[in-house]
């Protein structure tokens, strides 16, 4: 089985490229069994319906500012900037599948 990691981002976010890179590198270190899907929420707004939450930023002048969301097998990891938490969530899913 594989673990699916969705990284939802808004290209209008000032720091999304940095976080995409950090998360990607951390997950790559885990080896196989992990599929990463990066999703631009402005190009794919339908994905926002899947993750309805209190964590959506406010829209300002048509742009989403400071937005990035990580979901591991459909479960949101609220603290994406704590890359260790993302890695821990992925490891938990990998171990659960064994």
Secondary structure, DSSP 8 states (H G I E B T S, - for coil): --EEEEEEE-TTSTTHHHHHHHHHHHHHTT-SSEEEEEEETTT-GGGGGTS-STT---EETTEE-S-EEEEETTEEES-TT-HHHHHHHHHHHHHHT-
